[in-house]
Amino acid sequence: MNKTTEQKVLKFIHSCKLASTGDKILVALSGGPDSVFLLSFLLKFRKMFDLRLGAFHLNHLLRGKNSEEDETFCRNFCAAKDVEFFLINKNVKALSKKMKISVEEAGRIARYDELKKCAKKNSFNKIATAHNADDNSETVFLNLIKGTGIKGLAGIPPQRDNIIRPLLSISKKEIVEYLNINKIEFRTDETNLSADYERNFLRNEIINKVKERLNPSVDSAILKSSALLRNYYGYLFDQINPLLTKIIGRKDVLIKISELNLIDERLRGLLLQEILIRKLSVDPDYATINSVLKLQSTQAGKVTKPGKNIIAVRERGAILIFKQKNNDDEKVSIKIKPGDSKKIFNKMFTIKKNNKKDIKLNSSKETEFVDASKCKSSFEIRNWKNADRFFPLGMKGSKKLSDFLTEQKVPVSEKLRKLVLTNSGKIVWVVGHRIDDRFKIQEETKKVYELCFR
């Protein structure tokens, strides 16, 4: 029966307080040895904890007939054990292309998203995944190589929110031995035997050799170190949490330099790491964190791209970080005529014809009026360019638009989305700021165009 393995798992569950009486647990079931062991174990000790159990299987649609056989195995296994079974089919390959990420990462995202939906819909208060000690070792090695810092070296947490991992204290070898001794069938994913993916490479090429030549108990050693580092991380996190809560409560990822100066310089990287994870869903490495922190000592206007699709901007007294949208989403080049309305950036741009005597001038930056006789009937709304020049209202000479925006103290991040309205190649309105002096209303003006963007 291999009671030792069971006792190790029970001890781990109790020490980490992973299960409480009356819990409703949804098990992530792939059909592989780890998840089959997890469900079998929880079934055996269901009465001890008075558990309601369910099993969730995600068919990734990646392995053709093998995927179908995995699904069938899981369905039959649950039917034989009288366990509620939930199934979702997801085209993970298509998802990876859409999100421009690896198939592995897309699969991970899909699994957790669907698990959470299923648990919420079916009133499970906890989700159990079958990560074991080997998985923890791979995670620590991978994070060490990528330079993710103390949080990465702390490995896989036994619990995060409502997700529990009861098998972290036992190895893959112990799991397979237990299943074989107890004649419990499971499925083998042949992709785990290849070194095509980075985790499989670590598992098969690196960690196994460490066990052979240096320490056969390396998984246990790493698990103990991970637990210690989680404690250290917990203490450090408590030091930054008040400021972290304040910053992530904002609409934008805006970090004031004065706020950064309130905490120990050695903790600023940790603060930034948590902000990026929570606000932008980016798990940064050392190079990313360091490149952003360097902005503290640069002048306003400095821009850096610390990671894929991430932009950090040094504003006046602050650092602003945001995800760069698809360039095509930000490009604007729209023809518009008087009487038309066009939707841009979730606002409406309109041009209306008016008599001069009917207009009511106001201080709104969303509305301007220009002399219709000085305009041809077709306008263009577009992104501003570095080479743009115009004659700001009230000035005799021209000015580079880039200089004008700087003088207006427009944040660098906002400059990226600034628009201009042009007519016959001339700038009529720097939208939201100022019209061109050549198109202003004069005494002899009779017809005007009302320009509005709101």
C-alpha positions in Angstrom: 0.0 0.0 0.0 3.0 2.3 0.5 1.8 3.9 3.7 4.9 6.1 3.9 3.9 8.1 0.8 0.4 8.6 2.1 1.7 9.8 5.5 4.0 12.3 3.8 1.1 13.8 1.9 -1.1 13.9 5.0 1.6 15.5 7.0 2.1 18.1 4.3 -1.6 18.9 4.0 -1.9 19.4 7.8 1.3 21.4 8.2 0.3 23.8 5.3 -3.4 23.8 6.3 -4.5 22.9 2.8 -7.7 21.1 3.6 -10.5 21.8 6.1 -13.5 19.8 7.0 -16.3 20.1 4.5 -14.1 21.5 1.7 -15.4 21.2 -1.9 -12.4 20.4 -4.0 -12.1 20.4 -7.8 -9.2 18.3 -9.0 -7.3 19.1 -12.2 -7.3 15.7 -13.8 -5.1 15.1 -16.9 -5.0 11.3 -16.7 -1.2 11.3 -16.0 0.2 9.7 -12.9 0.4 12.8 -10.7 -3.3 13.8 -11.1 -4.5 10.2 -10.9 -2.6 9.8 -7.7 -4.0 13.1 -6.3 -7.6 12.1 -7.1 -7.1 8.6 -5.8 -5.5 9.9 -2.6 -8.3 12.4 -1.9 -10.9 9.8 -2.6 -9.3 7.5 0.0 -9.2 10.1 2.7 -12.5 11.8 1.6 -14.3 10.8 4.8 -11.5 12.0 7.0 -12.0 15.5 5.7 -15.7 15.2 4.7 -14.9 16.3 1.2 -17.0 16.9 -1.9 -14.8 16.0 -4.9 -15.0 16.8 -8.6 -12.6 16.3 -11.5 -11.9 18.7 -14.3 -10.3 17.7 -17.6 -9.1 20.1 -20.3 -8.7 18.5 -23.7 -6.0 20.6 -25.4 -6.8 19.2 -28.8 -3.1 18.9 -29.4 -2.4 15.1 -29.7 -5.2 13.8 -31.9 -6.2 10.3 -30.9 -4.1 10.4 -27.8 -6.0 13.4 -26.6 -9.3 11.6 -27.2 -8.0 8.6 -25.3 -6.9 10.8 -22.3 -10.4 12.3 -22.2 -12.0 8.9 -22.3 -9.7 7.5 -19.6 -10.5 10.4 -17.3 -14.2 10.1 -17.9 -14.2 6.4 -17.2 -12.0 6.7 -14.2 -14.4 9.2 -12.6 -17.5 7.2 -13.5 -15.9 4.1 -11.8 -15.2 6.1 -8.7 -18.5 8.0 -8.7 -16.8 11.4 -9.0 -18.4 14.4 -10.7 -16.6 14.9 -14.1 -16.3 18.2 -15.9 -14.9 18.5 -19.5 -13.8 21.5 -21.6 -12.3 21.3 -25.1 -9.9 24.1 -25.9 -7.9 24.7 -29.1 -4.6 25.6 -27.3 -2.6 25.8 -30.5 -4.9 28.4 -31.9 -4.8 30.2 -28.5 -1.0 30.3 -28.5 -1.0 31.9 -32.0 -3.6 34.4 -31.0 -1.7 35.4 -27.8 1.7 35.1 -29.5 3.0 32.8 -26.7 4.3 29.2 -26.5 1.8 26.3 -26.6 3.0 25.4 -23.1 2.1 28.8 -21.7 -1.2 29.0 -23.6 -2.1 25.6 -22.1 -1.3 26.8 -18.6 -3.4 29.9 -19.0 -6.3 28.0 -20.5 -6.2 25.3 -17.7 -6.3 27.8 -14.9 -8.9 30.0 -16.5 -11.2 27.1 -17.2 -10.6 25.6 -13.8 -11.6 28.8 -12.0 -14.7 29.2 -14.1 -15.7 25.6 -13.5 -15.1 25.8 -9.7 -17.1 29.0 -9.4 -20.0 27.8 -11.5 -20.2 24.5 -9.6 -19.6 25.8 -6.1 -16.2 24.3 -5.4 -14.3 26.4 -2.8 -10.9 24.9 -3.7 -9.0 23.7 -6.7 -6.3 21.0 -6.3 -3.4 20.6 -8.8 -1.0 17.7 -8.8 2.4 19.6 -8.8 5.0 17.5 -7.0 8.5 17.9 -5.7 10.1 17.4 -9.2 7.9 20.2 -10.5 9.1 22.5 -7.8 12.7 21.7 -8.5 12.2 22.5 -12.2 10.5 25.8 -11.3 13.4 26.8 -9.0 16.0 25.9 -11.6 14.1 27.7 -14.4 13.7 30.9 -12.2 17.3 30.8 -11.2 18.4 30.7 -14.9 15.9 33.5 -15.8 16.9 35.7 -12.9 13.5 36.2 -11.3 14.8 36.8 -7.8 13.8 35.6 -4.4 10.1 35.1 -5.3 11.1 32.8 -8.1 13.5 30.8 -5.9 10.8 30.3 -3.4 9.3 27.8 -5.9 5.7 26.7 -6.2 3.6 27.8 -3.2 1.5 25.0 -1.5 -1.4 27.4 -1.7 -2.2 30.5 -3.7 -5.7 32.0 -3.3 -8.0 28.9 -3.5 -5.6 26.7 -5.4 -3.9 24.0 -3.3 -1.0 21.7 -4.2 -1.0 18.7 -1.8 1.7 16.7 -3.5 4.7 19.1 -3.3 6.3 16.9 -0.6 6.6 13.8 -2.7 8.5 13.0 -5.9 7.3 11.7 -9.3 9.1 8.4 -8.5 7.2 7.9 -5.3 3.9 8.7 -7.1 4.6 6.1 -9.9 5.7 3.5 -7.4 2.5 4.0 -5.3 0.3 3.7 -8.4 2.1 0.5 -9.6 2.0 -1.1 -6.1 -1.7 -0.4 -5.8 -2.4 -1.3 -9.5 -3.9 2.0 -10.3 -3.9 2.7 -14.1 -2.8 6.1 -15.5 -1.9 7.6 -18.9 1.6 8.5 -20.1 2.0 11.7 -22.2 4.8 11.0 -24.6 5.7 14.7 -24.9 7.1 14.5 -21.3 9.8 12.2 -22.6 11.2 14.7 -25.1 13.5 17.6 -24.4 11.6 20.0 -26.8 10.3 22.2 -24.1 12.5 24.0 -21.5 11.0 22.2 -18.5 11.4 18.8 -20.1 15.0 19.7 -21.0 15.7 20.6 -17.3 14.0 17.5 -16.1 15.6 15.0 -18.4 19.0 16.6 -19.1 20.0 18.6 -16.1 18.2 17.7 -12.9 18.6 13.9 -13.4 22.3 14.4 -13.7 22.4 16.5 -10.6 20.7 13.6 -8.8 23.1 11.0 -10.2 26.3 12.9 -9.5 25.7 15.4 -6.7 22.6 14.8 -4.6 20.0 12.1 -5.1 17.7 14.0 -2.7 18.0 17.3 -4.5 14.2 17.7 -4.8 13.8 17.4 -1.0 16.7 19.9 -0.4 15.2 22.4 -2.9 11.8 22.0 -1.3 13.2 22.9 2.1 15.1 25.9 0.7 11.9 27.0 -1.1 10.0 27.0 2.2 12.7 29.1 3.9 12.7 31.6 1.0 9.0 31.9 1.1 9.2 32.9 4.7 11.9 35.5 3.9 9.8 36.7 1.0 6.7 37.0 3.2 8.6 39.3 5.6 9.9 41.5 2.8 6.5 41.6 1.2 5.0 42.9 4.4 7.5 45.9 4.2 6.3 46.9 0.8 2.6 46.0 1.0 1.2 49.4 2.2 2.8 51.2 -0.8 2.0 48.3 -3.2 -1.7 48.5 -2.2 -1.7 52.2 -2.9 -0.1 51.9 -6.3 -2.1 49.0 -7.7 -5.3 50.8 -6.6 -4.7 53.4 -9.3 -6.1 53.2 -12.8 -2.6 53.4 -14.4 0.7 51.9 -13.3 2.0 55.2 -12.0 4.9 55.1 -9.4 5.8 58.4 -7.9 9.5 58.9 -7.3 8.7 60.4 -3.9 6.9 57.1 -3.0 9.9 55.0 -4.1 12.1 57.1 -1.9 10.0 56.1 1.1 11.2 52.4 1.0 14.6 50.9 1.3 16.4 50.9 -2.0 17.0 47.1 -1.7 13.2 46.6 -1.7 12.3 48.6 -4.8 12.9 45.8 -7.2 10.6 43.6 -5.2 7.9 46.3 -5.2 8.2 46.7 -9.0 8.1 43.0 -9.6 4.8 42.7 -7.7 3.3 45.7 -9.5 4.1 44.3 -12.9 2.7 40.9 -12.0 -0.5 42.2 -10.6 -1.3 45.1 -12.9 0.2 44.0 -16.2 0.3 40.2 -15.8 4.1 40.3 -16.6 6.5 38.3 -14.5 9.7 40.3 -15.0 13.3 39.2 -14.8 16.2 41.1 -13.2 17.1 43.0 -16.4 13.5 44.2 -16.8 13.3 45.4 -13.2 16.7 47.1 -13.4 16.0 49.0 -16.6 12.8 50.5 -15.1 14.5 51.4 -11.8 17.2 53.3 -13.7 14.5 55.7 -14.8 14.5 57.2 -11.3 17.7 59.1 -12.1 16.9 60.2 -15.7 15.2 63.3 -16.9 11.5 63.5 -17.8 10.7 62.2 -21.3 13.1 59.2 -21.1 11.5 56.1 -22.5 12.6 52.5 -22.1 11.1 49.2 -23.4 12.1 46.7 -20.6 10.2 43.7 -22.0 7.9 42.5 -24.8 5.1 45.0 -25.4 6.1 46.9 -22.2 6.9 50.6 -22.2 8.2 52.6 -19.2 8.2 56.4 -19.3 9.9 58.8 -17.0 7.3 61.5 -16.3 7.7 64.6 -14.1 8.2 63.1 -10.7 7.0 59.7 -11.6 7.5 56.5 -13.7 4.6 55.4 -15.8 4.5 51.8 -17.1 2.0 50.3 -19.6 1.5 47.6 -22.1 1.9 48.7 -25.7 -1.1 48.0 -27.8 -0.9 46.6 -31.3 0.5 49.3 -33.5 -2.4 48.9 -35.9 -4.8 49.7 -33.0 -3.1 53.1 -32.4 -2.7 54.2 -36.1 -5.2 56.8 -37.1 -5.7 58.2 -40.6 -9.4 59.0 -41.2 -11.0 61.2 -43.8 -13.9 63.3 -42.5 -16.2 65.9 -44.0 -18.4 68.6 -42.5 -21.5 66.9 -41.2 -19.7 63.6 -40.5 -19.0 61.8 -37.2 -16.1 59.3 -36.8 -15.4 57.1 -33.8 -11.8 57.2 -32.6 -10.4 55.8 -29.3 -14.0 55.3 -28.0 -14.8 59.0 -28.6 -16.7 60.7 -31.4 -15.0 63.3 -33.7 -17.6 65.5 -35.4 -17.5 68.5 -37.7 -20.6 70.7 -37.8 -21.5 73.7 -40.0 -22.5 76.8 -38.2 -23.2 80.5 -38.7 -20.8 82.7 -36.8 -23.7 84.5 -35.0 -25.0 81.2 -33.6 -21.8 79.9 -32.0 -21.1 80.2 -28.3 -17.4 80.2 -27.5 -16.3 78.3 -24.4 -13.1 77.2 -22.7 -13.7 73.5 -23.4 -10.6 71.7 -24.8 -13.0 69.3 -26.5 -14.5 71.9 -28.8 -13.0 74.5 -31.2 -14.3 76.7 -34.0 -12.5 77.6 -37.2 -13.2 79.8 -40.3 -15.0 77.6 -42.8 -13.9 79.8 -45.8 -10.3 78.9 -45.2 -10.9 75.2 -45.4 -11.6 72.9 -48.2 -14.4 70.3 -47.8 -12.2 67.3 -46.9 -10.3 66.9 -43.6 -8.1 64.2 -42.2 -7.6 63.1 -38.6 -4.2 61.4 -38.1 -1.5 60.8 -35.6 1.0 63.6 -35.2 4.5 63.2 -36.6 7.9 64.5 -35.5 8.2 66.6 -38.6 4.9 68.4 -38.0 4.9 72.2 -37.7 2.0 74.6 -37.2 1.2 78.2 -36.3 -0.2 78.1 -32.7 -3.1 80.5 -32.2 -1.8 83.9 -31.1 1.7 83.4 -32.6 3.0 84.9 -35.8 5.6 82.2 -36.5 5.5 78.5 -36.8 6.6 76.0 -34.1 7.5 72.3 -34.2 4.6 70.3 -32.8 6.9 68.2 -30.7 8.2 71.4 -29.0 4.7 72.7 -28.5 3.6 69.5 -26.7 6.6 69.6 -24.5 5.9 73.2 -23.6 2.3 72.2 -22.8 3.8 69.7 -20.4 2.0 66.8 -22.1 3.2 63.5 -20.5 5.3 61.4 -22.9 2.8 58.5 -22.5 -0.1 60.8 -23.7 1.9 62.1 -26.7 1.7 58.7 -28.2 -2.0 59.1 -28.8 -2.2 62.8 -29.7 -4.1 63.6 -32.9 -4.1 66.4 -35.4 -6.9 67.5 -37.8 -5.5 68.6 -41.1 -6.9 70.3 -44.2 -4.9 70.3 -47.5 -1.9 69.1 -45.6 -2.0 72.0 -43.0 -2.7 71.4 -39.4 -6.0 73.0 -38.4 -6.2 71.7 -34.8 -3.9 70.0 -32.4 -6.8 68.1 -31.0 -7.5 69.0 -27.4 -4.9 71.8 -27.3 -4.9 74.6 -29.9 -6.0 75.5 -33.3 -3.7 76.9 -36.0 -3.7 80.7 -36.2 -4.3 80.6 -40.0 -7.8 79.1 -39.5 -9.0 81.4 -36.6 -12.3 83.2 -36.8 -12.0 86.9 -37.8 -14.5 89.8 -38.1 -15.3 89.1 -41.7 -15.9 85.4 -41.0 -19.5 84.3 -41.7 -19.5 80.5 -41.7 -17.7 78.4 -39.2 -16.9 74.8 -38.6 -17.4 73.5 -35.0 -14.8 70.8 -34.3 -15.6 68.4 -31.4 -13.9 65.4 -30.0 -15.5 63.8 -27.0 
